[in-house]
Amino acid sequence: MRASLHRAMLAYGGGLVLHTASSGRIDGLDTLYLRLDGGDVVATGEVRLNIAYLNGLAAEAVLAEAVEVAGRLDWSADPAGLLAEPPTVLSGASAPVRTLVDCALHDLVAKRAGLPVAALLAGAMPDGDAGGLSGGATISWPSNQTLFVSSDSVFMARAEAYVARGFRDLKVRIGAGDIGDDIRRVALLRERFGDGIKLAADANGAWDLAAAFAHLDALAPFGLAYVEQPVAPGDWQGLALLAAESPVPVMLDESVKGLDDVARIADAGGGLMAHLKLVKLGGLNPALQAVRLLKAAGVPFMIGQMNEGGLATAAALHLAAASRPDFAELYGADGLADDPAAGLAYADGRVAVPSRPGLGLSFDASRTHLIREFS
């Protein structure tokens, strides 16, 4: 087996600017790829590097770690074995590096089995339907779309465009400024689309507990499906109190940093929902463990992602199709102008990938910068 690391900076077309309360303005997606050439098949995983606002890890530090881990892994080992029993060099790595390797290995194992990754994952779920995920032309799942901080005119124009494309599940980024501005934008959406859309909001941990109680009360009349991460992670007692008294359901994202946090939510007895992201949990295998915990506890959950390229989005899509979550956030690759793994389709409120073995996308390494090769 030959392995190689590649890097690319991905950008959105159409003037889309990413801007949230936690990230500020983001002009591109600094993306790292792991390509595995097994001779019979070629597989690829992807992870985004510039997400220090989420995990505190600088892009160059994650890149250096990925180079070290890739250089120390035994690429002659059985890929399925590496997934089932990761060696210490991998199990002790950061979540982004584990995600990168995990997704590349899943792509490889699924391709060799002649199955979409979704079918492979569903076979590991107690209630999964592997057979139902390998016979169609595509693997698809409904997704929301996010409206970032912007002027009212840009905000409403993007909302109109999403609804015209069939996306009637919209999430509004709030918390970056005055709550009055947030409420005005949410009100604009309700006035324009009425109950024809599902609305949610994401504060990215911007408020303290007292402000969260007041702001959730102010948002309650708009019928939001949930407000995500109203307060910063860490205060579990405050979150439990907030969930018990909030007039709006509470979803946690930044608070879900690993399986211990998922178990804490599962054991909380209701009130809190969980947003699962591969890049926080360390890949598809730990995400499946998280799904099992939440389903057993009857806790609603979302399968989501950062703004990411096609391969990372496809991995989350396959997990959603296999686990059938209550909510999904898979818009990350929508509108990318220069993705080296293009092919995802966004239409009619859904995202779809060809139902081919593996993740379903081809990777064009010529559109990236080679970092290093390993064997």
Secondary structure as UniProt FT lines:
FT   STRAND          2..10
FT   TURN            14..15
FT   STRAND          18..20
FT   TURN            21..23
FT   STRAND          24..26
FT   STRAND          29..37
FT   STRAND          42..48
FT   HELIX           52..55
FT   HELIX           59..72
FT   TURN            75..76
FT   HELIX           79..84
FT   HELIX           88..91
FT   HELIX           95..113
FT   HELIX           117..122
FT   TURN            123..124
FT   TURN            126..127
FT   HELIX           131..133
FT   STRAND          138..142
FT   STRAND          145..147
FT   HELIX           152..164
FT   TURN            165..166
FT   STRAND          169..173
FT   HELIX           179..193
FT   HELIX           194..196
FT   STRAND          198..202
FT   TURN            204..205
FT   HELIX           209..219
FT   HELIX           220..222
FT   STRAND          227..228
FT   TURN            233..234
FT   HELIX           236..245
FT   STRAND          250..252
FT   TURN            254..255
FT   HELIX           259..266
FT   TURN            267..269
FT   STRAND          272..277
FT   HELIX           278..281
FT   HELIX           284..297
FT   STRAND          301..304
FT   HELIX           310..323
FT   STRAND          327..328
FT   TURN            332..335
FT   TURN            340..341
FT   STRAND          345..347
FT   TURN            348..349
FT   STRAND          350..354
FT   HELIX           365..367
FT   STRAND          369..374
//
